[in-house]
Amino acid sequence: MKKLFTILGVVAITSTAFSQELLTNPGFEAGLAPWAAGGSPAYTAPTLSATDAHTGSNSVGYSMPAATTGFYQNVAVTAGKTYVISFWYKSAGDDTDTRLWSVYKDAANAVVYTAGTPQDGTGDAFRTNNGYLPNAAAWTKYTAEMIAGPDVTTLDVAVRAYKLATVAQFDDFSLMDKANMAVTDVTSFDKQIKMNTNVGDALTIILPARATVNIFTAEGKLVSSNRIDSGQSINTSKLTKGMYIVTVDNGSAKVSRKVMKN
């Protein structure tokens, strides 16, 4: 019985961590601007896609670029603060296809690298520590944090795609001041989730946008995990009778419901 109440207490939390969003048009729902091609004159702007979005209607990306390319948005930041960049992506090719390639800059627009590391960005978390993003066929979230060093005034939130990447798609960027991140109510998201709580052979869920739905036993064992759109059903015919916990996670908020399998 103690185990039962423990898992219920954990998954019943309907809150998430976020602060004021510092990016403009982070999900490309208003088109591309103020995102732009950069930071080399040879770089090209990404293509807007209305058929493959993580959330909403749009994402941006490249397919088989002829050379290294990328895009960015410049944002005012404060020296000494730690900032958190996150975004969702898809990537495919030869495993050297996409990178987070963001840099802090000073008032003269000069790059400011992390003190005590090679002054070429290879030790910076905002440059994927000189690595590449893992290939991902499904939308995958990537997060990195890094302190703004002395004299920093702005941050280029930027990503790169490399020559002949077959997939390099991006959506739902975020830039947060880590110090302001706090537990915030997600009542609005919670109210938009509708599902049948008496379950037979299927669990049907109404969602505001595509989300990940996990089903746990009362003891906390994960028995089902699916990423679905609103109105889709999850096959529950093989679940034994009893109580389960269903969590719905859109990547920034998570809510839960108790359901009974009949």
LOKOLZA-163371 format. One line per 2 residues: number of its first residue (from 1); their letters; for each residue z, y, x of N, C-alpha, C. Coordinates in nm, 4 decimals. Layout:
BEGIN
NUM> A> Z,Y,X,Z,Y,X,Z,Y,X ~ ...
END
This chain:
BEGIN
1> MK> 0.0000,-0.1203,0.0824,0.0000,0.0000,0.0000,0.0000,0.1251,0.0857 ~ 0.0717,0.1231,0.1977,0.0744,0.2390,0.2874,-0.0645,0.2687,0.3402
3> KL> -0.1403,0.1632,0.3718,-0.2751,0.1804,0.4235,-0.3642,0.2460,0.3197 ~ -0.3489,0.2061,0.1939,-0.4265,0.2620,0.0850,-0.4044,0.4116,0.0741
5> FT> -0.2786,0.4556,0.0714,-0.2496,0.5976,0.0569,-0.2952,0.6763,0.1789 ~ -0.2916,0.6133,0.2952,-0.3379,0.6828,0.4160,-0.4845,0.7178,0.4065
7> IL> -0.5694,0.6210,0.3685,-0.7119,0.6488,0.3626,-0.7440,0.7462,0.2515 ~ -0.6739,0.7375,0.1406,-0.6979,0.8333,0.0333,-0.6636,0.9737,0.0781
9> GV> -0.5570,0.9860,0.1532,-0.5173,1.1182,0.2011,-0.6179,1.1771,0.2963 ~ -0.6783,1.0910,0.3785,-0.7758,1.1396,0.4764,-0.9046,1.1821,0.4091
11> VA> -0.9630,1.0964,0.3247,-1.0948,1.1259,0.2718,-1.0919,1.2214,0.1542 ~ -0.9750,1.2507,0.0994,-0.9692,1.3437,-0.0122,-0.9769,1.4881,0.0319
13> IT> -0.9766,1.5146,0.1634,-0.9850,1.6517,0.2123,-1.1206,1.7095,0.1769 ~ -1.1242,1.8239,0.1082,-1.2492,1.8885,0.0713,-1.2548,2.0249,0.1358
15> ST> -1.2533,2.0256,0.2684,-1.2630,2.1507,0.3421,-1.3458,2.1281,0.4659 ~ -1.3928,2.2388,0.5251,-1.4748,2.2292,0.6450,-1.4519,2.3498,0.7312
17> AF> -1.4941,2.3390,0.8563,-1.4721,2.4483,0.9495,-1.5982,2.5305,0.9659 ~ -1.5885,2.6611,0.9396,-1.6982,2.7491,0.9740,-1.6488,2.8914,0.9758
19> SQ> -1.7231,2.9787,1.0447,-1.6907,3.1200,1.0489,-1.8135,3.1960,1.0053 ~ -1.8106,3.3261,1.0194,-1.9244,3.4063,0.9801,-2.0478,3.3684,1.0614
21> EL> -2.1570,3.3422,0.9922,-2.2813,3.3066,1.0597,-2.3385,3.4289,1.1310 ~ -2.3702,3.4133,1.2595,-2.4191,3.5248,1.3393,-2.5714,3.5312,1.3460
23> LT> -2.6379,3.4257,1.3041,-2.7839,3.4248,1.3049,-2.8401,3.4791,1.1748 ~ -2.9581,3.5355,1.1815,-3.0326,3.5782,1.0639,-3.1400,3.4747,1.0335
25> NP> -3.1514,3.4370,0.9057,-3.2515,3.3379,0.8647,-3.2392,3.2085,0.9459 ~ -3.1197,3.1489,0.9499,-3.0985,3.0302,1.0352,-3.1726,2.9059,0.9889
27> GF> -3.2106,2.9005,0.8600,-3.2782,2.7826,0.8072,-3.4239,2.8052,0.7731 ~ -3.4791,2.9209,0.8119,-3.6216,2.9516,0.7965,-3.6667,2.9591,0.6513
29> EA> -3.5713,2.9826,0.5613,-3.6086,2.9939,0.4201,-3.6840,3.1232,0.3926 ~ -3.6697,3.2237,0.4807,-3.7427,3.3504,0.4661,-3.8618,3.3570,0.5608
31> GL> -3.9095,3.2426,0.6082,-4.0182,3.2410,0.7048,-3.9651,3.2279,0.8462 ~ -4.0362,3.2837,0.9422,-3.9966,3.2693,1.0818,-3.9105,3.3842,1.1313
33> AP> -3.9470,3.5077,1.0997,-3.8753,3.6253,1.1511,-3.7269,3.6216,1.1128 ~ -3.6366,3.6682,1.2038,-3.6624,3.7324,1.3329,-3.6779,3.6363,1.4509
35> WA> -3.6882,3.5059,1.4243,-3.7192,3.4127,1.5323,-3.8577,3.4455,1.5877 ~ -3.8774,3.4225,1.7176,-4.0053,3.4558,1.7795,-4.0336,3.3620,1.8956
37> AG> -4.1596,3.3566,1.9368,-4.1965,3.2791,2.0548,-4.1288,3.3372,2.1775 ~ -4.0824,3.2545,2.2673,-4.0164,3.3044,2.3879,-3.9457,3.1928,2.4596
39> GS> -3.8969,3.2186,2.5831,-3.8983,3.3425,2.6522,-4.0001,3.3542,2.7613 ~ -4.1131,3.2890,2.7560,-4.2232,3.3110,2.8482,-4.3409,3.3651,2.7686
41> PA> -4.4213,3.4542,2.8277,-4.5384,3.5068,2.7560,-4.6350,3.3981,2.7100 ~ -4.6312,3.2828,2.7751,-4.7226,3.1742,2.7389,-4.6739,3.0929,2.6195
43> YT> -4.5491,3.1129,2.5797,-4.4944,3.0350,2.4691,-4.5571,3.0779,2.3367 ~ -4.5627,2.9847,2.2441,-4.6191,3.0111,2.1120,-4.5115,2.9947,2.0053
45> AP> -4.5296,3.0632,1.8934,-4.4358,3.0506,1.7823,-4.4493,2.9126,1.7192 ~ -4.3410,2.8569,1.6675,-4.3495,2.7263,1.6016,-4.4217,2.7368,1.4679
47> TL> -4.4653,2.6235,1.4185,-4.5313,2.6169,1.2885,-4.4276,2.5957,1.1794 ~ -4.4383,2.6726,1.0725,-4.3484,2.6584,0.9583,-4.3930,2.5393,0.8741
49> SA> -4.2991,2.4514,0.8407,-4.3295,2.3339,0.7590,-4.2552,2.3421,0.6265 ~ -4.3280,2.3227,0.5174,-4.2673,2.3219,0.3846,-4.2586,2.1802,0.3287
51> TD> -4.2826,2.0800,0.4136,-4.2823,1.9410,0.3671,-4.1779,1.8547,0.4358 ~ -4.1116,1.9086,0.5369,-4.0130,1.8282,0.6106,-3.8969,1.9172,0.6523
53> AH> -3.8027,1.9383,0.5623,-3.6872,2.0237,0.5899,-3.5593,1.9416,0.5867 ~ -3.4621,1.9820,0.6693,-3.3314,1.9167,0.6624,-3.2618,1.9550,0.5333
55> TG> -3.2546,2.0850,0.5052,-3.2085,2.1353,0.3759,-3.3016,2.2483,0.3354 ~ -3.2979,2.2869,0.2088,-3.3844,2.3937,0.1619,-3.5298,2.3508,0.1598
57> SN> -3.6192,2.4471,0.1850,-3.7622,2.4210,0.1729,-3.8371,2.4165,0.3052 ~ -3.7830,2.4821,0.4098,-3.8600,2.4991,0.5325,-3.7888,2.4474,0.6566
59> SV> -3.8687,2.4098,0.7543,-3.8235,2.3871,0.8915,-3.9351,2.4391,0.9817 ~ -3.9136,2.4358,1.1136,-4.0187,2.4786,1.2061,-4.0318,2.3771,1.3186
61> GY> -4.1483,2.3766,1.3841,-4.1629,2.2828,1.4937,-4.2988,2.2874,1.5603 ~ -4.3166,2.1931,1.6507,-4.4406,2.1788,1.7269,-4.4838,2.0323,1.7232
63> SM> -4.6139,2.0109,1.7287,-4.6677,1.8759,1.7405,-4.7730,1.8748,1.8500 ~ -4.7502,1.7956,1.9529,-4.8420,1.7814,2.0652,-4.8762,1.9154,2.1305
65> PA> -4.7756,1.9951,2.1690,-4.8074,2.1215,2.2362,-4.8809,2.0957,2.3676 ~ -4.9707,2.1877,2.4024,-5.0516,2.1715,2.5234,-4.9731,2.2013,2.6496
67> AT> -4.8609,2.2716,2.6347,-4.7765,2.3071,2.7491,-4.6360,2.3353,2.6980 ~ -4.5430,2.3544,2.7903,-4.4060,2.3886,2.7515,-4.4063,2.5133,2.6645
69> TG> -4.3297,2.5099,2.5568,-4.3239,2.6223,2.4643,-4.1851,2.6292,2.4029 ~ -4.1616,2.7273,2.3170,-4.0307,2.7398,2.2543,-4.0176,2.8675,2.1747
71> FY> -3.9021,2.8826,2.1102,-3.8773,3.0029,2.0302,-3.7297,3.0387,2.0386 ~ -3.6965,3.1615,1.9976,-3.5594,3.2097,2.0149,-3.5270,3.3194,1.9140
73> QN> -3.3971,3.3511,1.9065,-3.3463,3.4690,1.8356,-3.2369,3.5299,1.9219 ~ -3.2447,3.6601,1.9455,-3.1460,3.7305,2.0272,-3.0350,3.7848,1.9381
75> VA> -2.9090,3.7580,1.9767,-2.7932,3.7944,1.8951,-2.6900,3.8653,1.9820 ~ -2.6290,3.9707,1.9306,-2.5223,4.0400,2.0028,-2.3968,3.9536,2.0058
77> VT> -2.3345,3.9414,2.1244,-2.2110,3.8649,2.1411,-2.1149,3.9451,2.2278 ~ -1.9944,3.8910,2.2484,-1.8898,3.9608,2.3236,-1.8477,3.8787,2.4441
79> AG> -1.8457,3.9401,2.5610,-1.8038,3.8722,2.6837,-1.6628,3.8172,2.6687 ~ -1.6403,3.6968,2.7196,-1.5088,3.6347,2.7154,-1.4858,3.5456,2.5955
81> KT> -1.5703,3.5556,2.4942,-1.5552,3.4706,2.3766,-1.6360,3.3418,2.3936 ~ -1.5909,3.2376,2.3242,-1.6631,3.1114,2.3246,-1.7447,3.1008,2.1970
83> YV> -1.8709,3.0687,2.2118,-1.9607,3.0570,2.0967,-2.0089,2.9132,2.0811 ~ -2.0376,2.8772,1.9570,-2.0806,2.7417,1.9232,-2.2192,2.7485,1.8595
85> IS> -2.3143,2.6805,1.9209,-2.4487,2.6670,1.8649,-2.4619,2.5271,1.8055 ~ -2.5188,2.5186,1.6856,-2.5538,2.3885,1.6291,-2.6882,2.4003,1.5587
87> FW> -2.7549,2.2884,1.5460,-2.8829,2.2842,1.4751,-2.9165,2.1386,1.4453 ~ -3.0138,2.1195,1.3584,-3.0632,1.9860,1.3253,-3.2043,1.9723,1.3800
89> YK> -3.2378,1.8545,1.4282,-3.3680,1.8370,1.4917,-3.4216,1.6957,1.4730 ~ -3.5532,1.6825,1.4936,-3.6210,1.5544,1.5113,-3.7011,1.5639,1.6401
91> SA> -3.7068,1.4558,1.7158,-3.7772,1.4602,1.8439,-3.8361,1.3235,1.8758 ~ -3.9598,1.3241,1.9249,-4.0241,1.1984,1.9648,-4.1270,1.2264,2.0733
93> GD> -4.1516,1.1253,2.1553,-4.2479,1.1361,2.2648,-4.2073,1.0453,2.3782 ~ -4.1918,1.1054,2.4976,-4.1590,1.0245,2.6156,-4.0155,1.0457,2.6636
95> DT> -3.9283,1.0940,2.5772,-3.7865,1.1193,2.6066,-3.7638,1.2469,2.6877 ~ -3.8684,1.3239,2.7137,-3.8540,1.4552,2.7790,-3.9246,1.5585,2.6920
97> DT> -3.8848,1.5648,2.5651,-3.9647,1.6359,2.4650,-3.9025,1.7648,2.4127 ~ -3.7712,1.7695,2.4010,-3.7063,1.8875,2.3431,-3.5756,1.9171,2.4157
99> RL> -3.5388,2.0453,2.4140,-3.4138,2.0893,2.4758,-3.3563,2.2081,2.4004 ~ -3.2242,2.2172,2.4021,-3.1589,2.3451,2.3765,-3.1750,2.4254,2.5048
101> WS> -3.2234,2.5497,2.4950,-3.2538,2.6279,2.6157,-3.2100,2.7723,2.5940 ~ -3.0810,2.7894,2.5674,-3.0257,2.9202,2.5326,-2.9578,2.9840,2.6526
103> VY> -2.9601,3.1168,2.6583,-2.9019,3.1875,2.7723,-2.8284,3.3130,2.7268 ~ -2.7147,3.3390,2.7926,-2.6475,3.4681,2.7778,-2.7192,3.5712,2.8647
105> KD> -2.7143,3.6996,2.8208,-2.7769,3.8075,2.8974,-2.6849,3.9288,2.9030 ~ -2.7054,4.0122,3.0059,-2.6277,4.1353,3.0176,-2.7066,4.2521,2.9589
107> AA> -2.6521,4.3733,2.9720,-2.7144,4.4906,2.9113,-2.8519,4.5207,2.9688 ~ -2.8776,4.4727,3.0898,-3.0083,4.4930,3.1529,-3.1055,4.3800,3.1193
109> NA> -3.0655,4.2925,3.0283,-3.1464,4.1777,2.9863,-3.1609,4.0721,3.0953 ~ -3.0698,4.0734,3.1920,-3.0695,3.9715,3.2973,-2.9855,3.8525,3.2528
111> VV> -3.0278,3.7320,3.2896,-2.9567,3.6100,3.2508,-2.8228,3.6014,3.3229 ~ -2.7174,3.5607,3.2498,-2.5836,3.5423,3.3069,-2.5480,3.3946,3.2940
113> YT> -2.5415,3.3244,3.4063,-2.5084,3.1826,3.4058,-2.3580,3.1634,3.4211 ~ -2.3111,3.0417,3.3985,-2.1694,3.0106,3.4100,-2.1245,3.0225,3.5550
115> AG> -2.0161,3.0976,3.5754,-1.9632,3.1146,3.7110,-1.9221,2.9797,3.7680 ~ -1.9478,2.9604,3.8976,-1.9079,2.8374,3.9640,-2.0034,2.7220,3.9455
117> TP> -2.1161,2.7454,3.8758,-2.2178,2.6420,3.8602,-2.3469,2.6920,3.9249 ~ -2.4443,2.6036,3.9467,-2.5725,2.6502,4.0016,-2.6294,2.7627,3.9156
119> QD> -2.6712,2.8701,3.9786,-2.7163,2.9862,3.9030,-2.8616,2.9719,3.8564 ~ -2.8879,2.8566,3.7969,-3.0189,2.8307,3.7384,-3.0064,2.7682,3.5997
121> GT> -2.8822,2.7649,3.5490,-2.8594,2.7119,3.4155,-2.8424,2.5626,3.4079 ~ -2.8545,2.4915,3.5194,-2.8475,2.3456,3.5134,-2.7085,2.2949,3.4779
123> GD> -2.6061,2.3793,3.4942,-2.4714,2.3367,3.4592,-2.4235,2.3919,3.3271 ~ -2.5132,2.4564,3.2531,-2.4733,2.5230,3.1294,-2.4909,2.4326,3.0078
125> AF> -2.3889,2.4299,2.9213,-2.3965,2.3502,2.7987,-2.5073,2.3997,2.7069 ~ -2.5343,2.5311,2.7104,-2.6398,2.5855,2.6251,-2.7798,2.5550,2.6782
127> RT> -2.7861,2.4881,2.7922,-2.9147,2.4390,2.8420,-2.9122,2.2861,2.8504 ~ -2.8372,2.2237,2.7598,-2.8277,2.0779,2.7509,-2.7873,2.0164,2.8840
129> NN> -2.7112,2.0963,2.9658,-2.6687,2.0494,3.0984,-2.7860,1.9906,3.1766 ~ -2.9000,2.0582,3.1655,-3.0228,2.0202,3.2356,-3.0788,1.8871,3.1872
131> GY> -3.0400,1.8444,3.0678,-3.0939,1.7218,3.0106,-3.1819,1.7513,2.8910 ~ -3.2242,1.6464,2.8237,-3.3098,1.6587,2.7063,-3.2349,1.6090,2.5832
133> LP> -3.2792,1.6538,2.4669,-3.2220,1.6024,2.3435,-3.2660,1.4573,2.3251 ~ -3.1757,1.3706,2.2820,-3.2155,1.2317,2.2564,-3.3222,1.2256,2.1477
135> NA> -3.4155,1.1344,2.1593,-3.5144,1.1163,2.0535,-3.4442,1.0852,1.9222 ~ -3.4987,1.1369,1.8134,-3.4372,1.1180,1.6819,-3.5464,1.1160,1.5761
137> AA> -3.5605,1.0041,1.5065,-3.6601,0.9928,1.4006,-3.6122,1.0577,1.2718 ~ -3.4807,1.0557,1.2489,-3.4217,1.1200,1.1315,-3.3545,1.2495,1.1742
139> WT> -3.3308,1.3381,1.0799,-3.2636,1.4642,1.1113,-3.1280,1.4361,1.1753 ~ -3.1060,1.4965,1.2913,-2.9866,1.4725,1.3724,-2.9259,1.6055,1.4135
141> KY> -2.7940,1.6159,1.4056,-2.7269,1.7415,1.4408,-2.6897,1.7429,1.5888 ~ -2.7103,1.8578,1.6523,-2.6702,1.8773,1.7916,-2.5818,2.0008,1.7981
143> TA> -2.4715,1.9912,1.8725,-2.3760,2.1016,1.8838,-2.3372,2.1214,2.0294 ~ -2.3251,2.2466,2.0711,-2.2796,2.2797,2.2065,-2.1982,2.4080,2.2006
145> EM> -2.1006,2.4210,2.2910,-2.0221,2.5441,2.2988,-2.0144,2.5911,2.4427 ~ -1.9987,2.7237,2.4595,-1.9990,2.7797,2.5938,-1.9398,2.9203,2.5897
147> IA> -1.8609,2.9536,2.6899,-1.7995,3.0858,2.6970,-1.9020,3.1880,2.7456 ~ -1.8937,3.3083,2.6914,-1.9777,3.4186,2.7377,-1.9102,3.4826,2.8585
149> GP> -1.9753,3.4782,2.9724,-1.9165,3.5270,3.0966,-1.9073,3.6784,3.1043 ~ -1.8554,3.7295,3.2152,-1.8422,3.8738,3.2349,-1.9775,3.9444,3.2219
151> DV> -1.9747,4.0617,3.1601,-2.0925,4.1482,3.1438,-2.1921,4.0991,3.0400 ~ -2.1640,3.9888,2.9740,-2.2560,3.9393,2.8711,-2.2533,4.0319,2.7495
153> TT> -2.3704,4.0620,2.6954,-2.3802,4.1437,2.5738,-2.4599,4.0752,2.4631 ~ -2.5512,3.9847,2.4998,-2.6325,3.9166,2.3992,-2.6508,3.7697,2.4353
155> LD> -2.7001,3.6945,2.3384,-2.7313,3.5526,2.3581,-2.8678,3.5241,2.2981 ~ -2.9567,3.4657,2.3765,-3.0818,3.4122,2.3235,-3.0554,3.2706,2.2748
157> VA> -3.0517,3.2514,2.1427,-3.0414,3.1164,2.0869,-3.1828,3.0600,2.0871 ~ -3.2074,2.9625,2.1737,-3.3450,2.9187,2.1976,-3.3541,2.7682,2.2168
159> VR> -3.4701,2.7142,2.1822,-3.5012,2.5738,2.2075,-3.6402,2.5649,2.2696 ~ -3.6645,2.4551,2.3371,-3.7944,2.4290,2.3978,-3.8544,2.2993,2.3441
161> AY> -3.9868,2.2950,2.3432,-4.0620,2.1713,2.3213,-4.1563,2.1549,2.4397 ~ -4.1745,2.0311,2.4828,-4.2508,2.0061,2.6042,-4.3864,1.9418,2.5746
163> KL> -4.4750,1.9533,2.6727,-4.6136,1.9092,2.6585,-4.6241,1.7680,2.6018 ~ -4.7049,1.7579,2.4965,-4.7381,1.6312,2.4317,-4.6223,1.5683,2.3549
165> AT> -4.5181,1.6454,2.3261,-4.4143,1.5948,2.2349,-4.4794,1.5646,2.0999 ~ -4.4647,1.4442,2.0515,-4.5287,1.4096,1.9243,-4.4534,1.4667,1.8055
167> VA> -4.3219,1.4826,1.8203,-4.2400,1.5468,1.7175,-4.1398,1.6382,1.7861 ~ -4.1324,1.7626,1.7391,-4.0314,1.8575,1.7869,-4.0020,1.9518,1.6713
169> QF> -3.9160,1.9075,1.5816,-3.8912,1.9784,1.4561,-3.7471,2.0273,1.4523 ~ -3.7245,2.1492,1.3984,-3.5921,2.2107,1.4003,-3.5601,2.2749,1.2655
171> DD> -3.4302,2.2752,1.2315,-3.3863,2.3369,1.1058,-3.2369,2.3667,1.1129 ~ -3.1929,2.4542,1.0260,-3.0505,2.4820,1.0022,-2.9724,2.5106,1.1300
173> FS> -3.0174,2.6134,1.2027,-2.9430,2.6605,1.3194,-2.8150,2.7302,1.2748 ~ -2.7187,2.7375,1.3656,-2.5953,2.8114,1.3404,-2.5404,2.8629,1.4722
175> LM> -2.4850,2.9845,1.4687,-2.4133,3.0406,1.5829,-2.2816,3.0962,1.5328 ~ -2.1706,3.0472,1.5880,-2.0373,3.0860,1.5444,-1.9514,3.1313,1.6619
177> DK> -1.8636,3.2251,1.6359,-1.7561,3.2601,1.7287,-1.6466,3.1561,1.7090 ~ -1.6217,3.0740,1.8100,-1.5279,2.9626,1.7945,-1.3895,3.0096,1.7533
179> AN> -1.3464,3.1264,1.8013,-1.2119,3.1751,1.7708,-1.1930,3.2035,1.6229 ~ -1.3018,3.2296,1.5523,-1.2921,3.2628,1.4104,-1.3126,3.1430,1.3200
181> MA> -1.3404,3.0280,1.3791,-1.3632,2.9104,1.2963,-1.2325,2.8686,1.2308 ~ -1.2362,2.8450,1.1013,-1.1140,2.8161,1.0259,-1.1445,2.7213,0.9120
183> VT> -1.0430,2.6540,0.8635,-1.0587,2.5661,0.7479,-1.0818,2.6514,0.6248 ~ -1.1923,2.6260,0.5572,-1.2329,2.7081,0.4437,-1.2605,2.6194,0.3232
185> DV> -1.2253,2.6673,0.2059,-1.2436,2.5925,0.0827,-1.3912,2.5647,0.0568 ~ -1.4225,2.4446,0.0104,-1.5605,2.4116,-0.0229,-1.5717,2.3764,-0.1710
187> TS> -1.4978,2.4502,-0.2512,-1.4974,2.4253,-0.3949,-1.6371,2.4344,-0.4540 ~ -1.7157,2.5306,-0.4075,-1.8507,2.5489,-0.4613,-1.9349,2.4243,-0.4399
189> FD> -1.9307,2.3687,-0.3180,-2.0055,2.2464,-0.2895,-1.9530,2.1309,-0.3732 ~ -1.8214,2.1212,-0.3827,-1.7577,2.0136,-0.4576,-1.8028,2.0140,-0.6034
191> KQ> -1.8143,2.1336,-0.6623,-1.8505,2.1441,-0.8035,-1.9942,2.1014,-0.8309 ~ -2.0773,2.1027,-0.7273,-2.2182,2.0677,-0.7463,-2.2446,1.9179,-0.7322
193> IK> -2.1417,1.8430,-0.6927,-2.1567,1.6979,-0.6756,-2.1200,1.6274,-0.8055 ~ -2.2139,1.5526,-0.8606,-2.1909,1.4759,-0.9831,-2.2275,1.3300,-0.9574
195> MN> -2.1426,1.2382,-1.0021,-2.1722,1.0952,-0.9877,-2.0988,1.0158,-1.0942 ~ -2.1495,0.8956,-1.1206,-2.0802,0.8059,-1.2127,-1.9621,0.7421,-1.1405
197> TN> -1.8428,0.7643,-1.1906,-1.7233,0.7123,-1.1234,-1.6880,0.5706,-1.1679 ~ -1.7475,0.5238,-1.2776,-1.7382,0.3827,-1.3154,-1.8711,0.3190,-1.2769
199> VG> -1.8679,0.2369,-1.1741,-1.9907,0.1911,-1.1096,-2.0209,0.0465,-1.1450 ~ -2.1475,0.0207,-1.1784,-2.1946,-0.1149,-1.1983,-2.2771,-0.1580,-1.0782
201> DA> -2.4087,-0.1678,-1.0995,-2.4978,-0.2103,-0.9911,-2.5566,-0.0939,-0.9122 ~ -2.5279,0.0293,-0.9557,-2.5856,0.1447,-0.8859,-2.4932,0.2650,-0.8974
203> LT> -2.4920,0.3452,-0.7915,-2.4197,0.4721,-0.7894,-2.5241,0.5825,-0.7816 ~ -2.5311,0.6653,-0.8852,-2.6283,0.7744,-0.8913,-2.5569,0.9067,-0.8687
205> II> -2.6137,0.9898,-0.7808,-2.5456,1.1132,-0.7410,-2.6389,1.2329,-0.7560 ~ -2.5870,1.3396,-0.8161,-2.6565,1.4677,-0.8261,-2.6036,1.5576,-0.7153
207> LP> -2.6938,1.6125,-0.6340,-2.6568,1.6899,-0.5158,-2.7273,1.8249,-0.5155 ~ -2.6697,1.9251,-0.4487,-2.7415,2.0522,-0.4320,-2.8543,2.0414,-0.3307
209> AR> -2.8457,1.9461,-0.2389,-2.9474,1.9240,-0.1356,-2.9232,1.7866,-0.0744 ~ -3.0175,1.7410,0.0054,-3.0070,1.6105,0.0715,-2.8755,1.6005,0.1490
211> AT> -2.8099,1.4847,0.1405,-2.6789,1.4673,0.2038,-2.6572,1.3205,0.2397 ~ -2.5561,1.2980,0.3241,-2.5174,1.1622,0.3630,-2.4044,1.1150,0.2728
213> VN> -2.4213,0.9977,0.2138,-2.3212,0.9414,0.1226,-2.2667,0.8128,0.1838 ~ -2.1372,0.8100,0.2078,-2.0701,0.6916,0.2607,-1.9755,0.6348,0.1565
215> IF> -1.9669,0.5040,0.1513,-1.8737,0.4365,0.0607,-1.7744,0.3571,0.1450 ~ -1.6452,0.3810,0.1191,-1.5379,0.3134,0.1922,-1.4559,0.2289,0.0957
217> TA> -1.4037,0.1172,0.1449,-1.3033,0.0449,0.0680,-1.1741,0.1258,0.0672 ~ -1.0796,0.0864,-0.0166,-0.9507,0.1561,-0.0219,-0.8753,0.1455,0.1097
219> EG> -0.9083,0.0430,0.1896,-0.8438,0.0253,0.3201,-0.9122,0.1061,0.4307 ~ -1.0228,0.1723,0.3976,-1.0901,0.2574,0.4951,-1.2099,0.1957,0.5634
221> KL> -1.2555,0.0781,0.5218,-1.3717,0.0133,0.5829,-1.5001,0.0699,0.5237 ~ -1.5924,0.1129,0.6105,-1.7217,0.1633,0.5650,-1.8085,0.0459,0.5204
223> VS> -1.8550,0.0495,0.3957,-1.9353,-0.0607,0.3433,-2.0774,-0.0180,0.3070 ~ -2.1027,0.1124,0.3047,-2.2367,0.1602,0.2718,-2.2551,0.3003,0.3273
225> SN> -2.3737,0.3279,0.3834,-2.4053,0.4619,0.4327,-2.5522,0.4900,0.4057 ~ -2.5795,0.5981,0.3331,-2.7167,0.6317,0.2963,-2.7355,0.7822,0.2989
227> RI> -2.8544,0.8267,0.3371,-2.8903,0.9675,0.3270,-2.9870,0.9805,0.2100 ~ -2.9474,1.0560,0.1074,-3.0235,1.0566,-0.0170,-3.0497,1.1986,-0.0660
229> DS> -3.1461,1.2080,-0.1570,-3.1742,1.3325,-0.2281,-3.1072,1.3283,-0.3645 ~ -3.1014,1.4430,-0.4288,-3.0374,1.4513,-0.5600,-3.1059,1.3596,-0.6605
231> GQ> -3.0240,1.2870,-0.7374,-3.0751,1.1989,-0.8407,-3.1051,1.0580,-0.7951 ~ -3.1000,1.0336,-0.6648,-3.1254,0.8985,-0.6152,-3.0037,0.8091,-0.6376
233> SI> -3.0294,0.6790,-0.6419,-2.9230,0.5814,-0.6656,-2.9030,0.4926,-0.5435 ~ -2.7792,0.4508,-0.5241,-2.7425,0.3588,-0.4163,-2.7089,0.2236,-0.4784
235> NT> -2.7657,0.1177,-0.4249,-2.7414,-0.0168,-0.4765,-2.5984,-0.0595,-0.4450 ~ -2.5202,-0.0850,-0.5479,-2.3809,-0.1282,-0.5301,-2.3569,-0.2670,-0.5888
237> SK> -2.4644,-0.3401,-0.6141,-2.4506,-0.4691,-0.6822,-2.3710,-0.5711,-0.6012 ~ -2.3708,-0.5560,-0.4675,-2.3015,-0.6539,-0.3833,-2.1563,-0.6165,-0.3551
239> LT> -2.1130,-0.5010,-0.4025,-1.9729,-0.4629,-0.3829,-1.8837,-0.5437,-0.4760 ~ -1.7701,-0.5866,-0.4266,-1.6743,-0.6570,-0.5116,-1.6043,-0.5581,-0.6029
241> KG> -1.5452,-0.6075,-0.7089,-1.4759,-0.5205,-0.8030,-1.3556,-0.4544,-0.7372 ~ -1.3301,-0.3311,-0.7759,-1.2155,-0.2599,-0.7215,-1.2451,-0.1134,-0.6985
243> MY> -1.1503,-0.0451,-0.6358,-1.1632,0.0976,-0.6115,-1.2262,0.1250,-0.4758 ~ -1.3111,0.2295,-0.4702,-1.3768,0.2722,-0.3467,-1.3679,0.4241,-0.3343
245> IV> -1.3848,0.4706,-0.2128,-1.3904,0.6136,-0.1866,-1.5325,0.6480,-0.1442 ~ -1.5917,0.7463,-0.2116,-1.7264,0.7921,-0.1792,-1.7166,0.9308,-0.1167
247> TV> -1.7732,0.9486,0.0026,-1.7781,1.0813,0.0641,-1.9220,1.1306,0.0651 ~ -1.9376,1.2611,0.0419,-2.0687,1.3262,0.0434,-2.0629,1.4358,0.1486
249> DN> -2.1512,1.4282,0.2478,-2.1472,1.5187,0.3632,-2.2853,1.5815,0.3827 ~ -2.2906,1.7159,0.3760,-2.4190,1.7847,0.3959,-2.4345,1.8404,0.5367
251> GS> -2.3432,1.8039,0.6266,-2.3486,1.8494,0.7638,-2.2560,1.9641,0.7945 ~ -2.2121,2.0365,0.6909,-2.1170,2.1450,0.7115,-1.9995,2.1357,0.6163
253> AK> -2.0115,2.0552,0.5131,-1.9024,2.0357,0.4174,-1.8976,1.8895,0.3758 ~ -1.7780,1.8426,0.3461,-1.7606,1.7046,0.3026,-1.6650,1.7017,0.1845
255> VS> -1.7035,1.6291,0.0798,-1.6165,1.6104,-0.0357,-1.6081,1.4616,-0.0652 ~ -1.5120,1.4236,-0.1480,-1.4934,1.2817,-0.1769,-1.4632,1.2592,-0.3240
257> RK> -1.4904,1.1370,-0.3691,-1.4595,1.0935,-0.5053,-1.4045,0.9512,-0.4994 ~ -1.3156,0.9204,-0.5902,-1.2734,0.7826,-0.6121,-1.3627,0.7232,-0.7205
259> VM> -1.4152,0.6037,-0.6966,-1.4962,0.5360,-0.7973,-1.4422,0.3949,-0.8167 ~ -1.4703,0.3381,-0.9326,-1.4259,0.2028,-0.9639,-1.5475,0.1139,-0.9877
261> KN> -1.5570,0.0062,-0.9092,-1.6649,-0.0908,-0.9291,-1.6195,-0.1921,-1.0327 ~ -1.6989,-0.2054,-1.1393,-1.6644,-0.2951,-1.2487,-1.7328,-0.4306,-1.2316
END
